[in-house]
Amino acid sequence: MPVLTRLFPLWAVLVSVAAVLWRAPFVALTPAITPLLAFIMFTMGVTLRGSDFVRIARRPAPVLAGVVLHYLVMPLAAWAIAHLLHMPPMIMTGMVLVGCVSSGTASNVMIYLSRGDVALSVSISTLSTLAGIVATPLLTRFYVSAGVSVDSWGLFCSIMEIVALPVLGGVAVNTLCAPVIRRVEPALPLVAMVSIMAIIGSIVAGAAPALAAVGPLVLVGVVLHNATGLLGGYWGGRLLGFDEAVCRTLALEVGMQNSGLAATLGRLYFSPLAALPGAVFSVWHNISGSALAALWAARPPRDQNV
C-alpha cells in the first residue's frame, strides 16, 4: 500500500489522460466532488491528536512563520504570475484560489522523506487549515480581478462545510474511538489518494474542451507558482535564521497546496476553467515534491543538531 501511495503522481497523470480520452465516466462523478473532498479532510482530522495542538503552543515561532509565509507568498505569487502570463480571467481566478488555500496534506509525507521536521509540518498544516477558514475567502476577494464577482460569504460557508466540520469531526472520532482508528489508519492514505484522483479526473474531464487552448498556459503558471512557493518557503526560513530541517519543512509547507479544495471551490463558485489550475497543481506539486524529497533524503541536514 505505501508503494501505491508513493506513486500518486503517476496515477494522477494516468487518470488525467483517461479523463481527456473518456470524459463521460469522469463527468458523471461531478456531483461527488464536494463529498469526496469533505471525506479527505475528515481523514486528515482522524490523524490529528490533542498533542498536535499542544505542539503549536509550545513551539510557536516556526509554526507561525510557516503559516505567514504560506499566506503571504502563495497568493501574491499566483496573482503576479497570472498577470505576467496574461491569463484569461477565469484561469487567473483559479490560480488565485490555489494560492489562497491552506497547505496540502501530502506535504507531511514529503517532509518525512526529505528529513525535514515532521512534527513542525503537522503543526503548520493544522494551523494553516484552521486559518484558511477565514484567510481563503478574504484573500481571494482581495486578489481576484475586480471584474470577477466573488461570493466571499459563500466561500466561507463552503470552507466550513468542506474543511472545518469534517476536520473537527475527524478529531472527535479520533478522540472517542482511538483504538478503532489505529486499526484503519494505515488504509487512510490510499483511500484519500483514490478520492483525490476521482476529483482530478472529474475536473479535467469538465475542462477538457478548453485544454488545447489553455492547458500549456496553465501548466507553465502552475510550475512557476509551485517553484516560487518552494523557494520562498526555504529562503524565508533561512532569512529568519532557522536550521536546515526547518527550512526544508517550510519549503514544502509553503509550496504544496490543498489544491483539491481550490479546484472544488473554483468549480462551485466560478467555472470549470477556474477549477483547472487546482487540478493541474494537484498533479504537479506531488511530482516536484517527490523529486525534492528524494534529493534532500540523500543529503542529511548538516545543522540538524544545531
Secondary structure, DSSP 8 states (H G I E B T S, - for coil): -HHHHHTHHHHHHHHHHHHHHSHHHHHTTGGGHHHHHHHHHHHHHTT--HHHHHHHHHSHHHHHHHHHHHHHHHHHHHHHHHHHTT--HHHHHHHHHHHHS-B-TTHHHHHHHTT--HHHHHHHHHHHHHHHHHHHHHHHHHHS-TTS---HHHHHHHHIIIIIHHHHHHHHHHHHSHHHHHHHGGGHHHHHHHHHHHHHHHHHHHHHHHHHHHHHHHHHHHHHHHHHHHHHHHHHHHHTT--HHHHHHHHHHHH-B-HHHHHHHHHHHT-HHHHHHHHHHHHHHHHHHHHHHHHHHTS--TTTT-
